[in-house]
């Protein structure tokens, strides 16, 4: 319809108008190409922004997990420290109990040793008495 109207015009008006229309058409096509390119770029940037947002959320989640793990590690370290202290106290108590048992055993063994010595002396005395009785028998 525009071309039909231009054909009916005088060439001195038509040629500049056709040239202007062609120029506008080229500019419009270039603008459409730029808009398409920009739209693609915007889509790419949006995807990158979405990926960045996901990465950021993952980072936040990992930091939270790291904080929880650190809190758990501290609790485990504190518990281990208490358990170690308790174990050391139990070891010390066992050592002291072993010393007490050794001392009691020594006290119990001491009378036995004295008894052994006394029994040995008694045996020696009995043997001496026997020897003396034999000697007395020979004297009679």
C-alpha positions as CSV (number, residue, x, y, z in Angstrom):
1,X,0.0,0.0,0.0
2,X,2.8,2.4,0.7
3,X,4.6,1.3,-2.5
4,X,1.4,1.9,-4.5
5,X,1.2,5.4,-3.1
6,X,4.8,6.1,-3.9
7,X,4.4,4.9,-7.5
8,X,1.8,7.6,-8.0
9,X,4.1,10.4,-6.8
10,X,6.4,12.4,-8.9
11,X,10.0,11.0,-9.1
12,X,11.5,14.0,-7.5
13,X,9.4,13.3,-4.3
14,X,9.4,9.6,-4.6
15,X,13.1,8.9,-4.8
16,X,14.0,10.7,-1.6
17,X,11.1,9.1,0.2
18,X,12.0,5.6,-1.1
19,X,15.6,6.2,0.0
20,X,14.3,7.4,3.4
21,X,12.1,4.3,3.7
22,X,14.9,2.0,2.8
23,X,17.1,3.7,5.3
24,X,14.4,3.4,8.0
25,X,13.8,-0.2,7.0
26,X,17.6,-1.0,7.4
27,X,17.6,0.9,10.8
28,X,14.5,-1.0,11.9
29,X,16.1,-4.3,10.9
30,X,19.3,-3.4,12.7
31,X,17.3,-2.3,15.8
32,X,15.4,-5.7,15.7
33,X,18.8,-7.5,15.4
34,X,20.2,-5.5,18.3
35,X,17.0,-6.2,20.3
36,X,17.2,-9.9,19.5
37,X,20.9,-9.9,20.5
38,X,20.1,-8.0,23.7
39,X,17.3,-10.4,24.5
40,X,19.7,-13.4,24.1
41,X,22.2,-11.6,26.2
42,X,19.6,-10.8,28.8
43,X,18.5,-14.4,28.9
44,X,22.1,-15.5,29.3
45,X,22.7,-12.9,32.1
46,X,19.5,-14.0,33.8
47,X,20.6,-17.7,33.7
48,X,24.0,-16.6,35.1
49,X,22.3,-14.6,37.8
50,X,20.1,-17.6,38.7
51,X,23.2,-19.8,38.8
52,X,24.9,-17.3,41.0
53,X,21.9,-17.1,43.3
54,X,21.9,-21.0,43.5
55,X,25.6,-20.9,44.3
56,X,25.1,-18.3,46.9
57,X,22.3,-20.3,48.5
58,X,24.5,-23.4,48.5
59,X,27.3,-21.3,50.1
60,X,24.9,-20.1,52.8
61,X,23.7,-23.7,53.4
62,X,27.3,-24.9,53.6
63,X,28.3,-22.2,56.0
64,X,25.3,-23.1,58.2
65,X,26.3,-26.8,58.1
66,X,29.9,-25.8,58.9
67,X,28.7,-23.8,61.9
68,X,26.6,-26.8,63.1
69,X,29.6,-29.2,62.6
70,X,31.8,-26.8,64.5
71,X,29.3,-26.6,67.4
72,X,29.1,-30.4,67.4
73,X,32.9,-30.7,67.3
74,X,33.2,-28.3,70.3
75,X,30.6,-30.4,72.2
76,X,32.4,-33.6,71.3
77,X,35.7,-32.1,72.3
78,X,34.2,-30.9,75.6
79,X,32.7,-34.3,76.2
80,X,36.0,-36.0,75.4
81,X,37.8,-33.7,77.7
82,X,35.4,-34.6,80.6
83,X,35.6,-38.3,79.7
84,X,39.4,-38.1,79.7
85,X,39.5,-36.3,83.1
86,X,37.1,-38.9,84.5
87,X,39.2,-41.7,83.1
88,X,42.3,-40.2,84.7
89,X,40.5,-39.9,88.0
90,X,39.4,-43.6,87.7
91,X,43.0,-44.6,86.8
92,X,44.3,-42.7,89.9
93,X,41.6,-44.3,92.1
94,X,42.6,-47.8,90.7
95,X,46.3,-47.0,91.3
96,X,45.5,-46.0,94.9
97,X,43.3,-49.0,95.4
98,X,46.1,-51.3,94.1
99,X,48.5,-49.7,96.5
100,X,46.0,-50.2,99.3
101,X,45.6,-53.9,98.3
102,X,49.4,-54.3,98.1
103,X,49.8,-52.8,101.6
104,X,47.0,-55.0,103.0
105,X,48.6,-58.0,101.4
106,X,51.9,-57.1,102.9
107,X,50.3,-56.7,106.3
108,X,48.7,-60.1,105.9
109,X,51.9,-61.7,104.7
110,X,53.9,-60.2,107.5
111,X,52.4,-62.3,110.3
112,X,52.8,-65.4,108.1
113,X,56.5,-64.6,107.7
114,X,56.8,-64.2,111.5
115,X,54.9,-67.4,111.9
116,X,57.2,-69.2,109.5
117,X,60.2,-67.9,111.4
118,X,58.7,-68.9,114.8
119,X,57.8,-72.3,113.4
120,X,61.3,-72.7,112.1
121,X,62.7,-71.7,115.5
122,X,60.4,-74.1,117.3
123,X,61.4,-76.8,115.0
124,X,65.1,-76.0,115.7
125,X,64.4,-76.0,119.4
126,X,62.5,-79.3,119.2
127,X,65.4,-80.8,117.4
128,X,67.8,-79.3,120.0
129,X,65.7,-80.7,122.7
130,X,65.7,-84.1,121.0
131,X,69.5,-84.0,120.7
132,X,69.8,-83.0,124.3
133,X,67.5,-85.8,125.5
134,X,69.6,-88.2,123.5
135,X,72.7,-86.9,125.1
136,X,71.0,-87.2,128.6
137,X,70.1,-90.8,127.8
138,X,73.7,-91.5,127.0
139,X,74.8,-89.9,130.3
140,X,72.6,-92.1,132.4
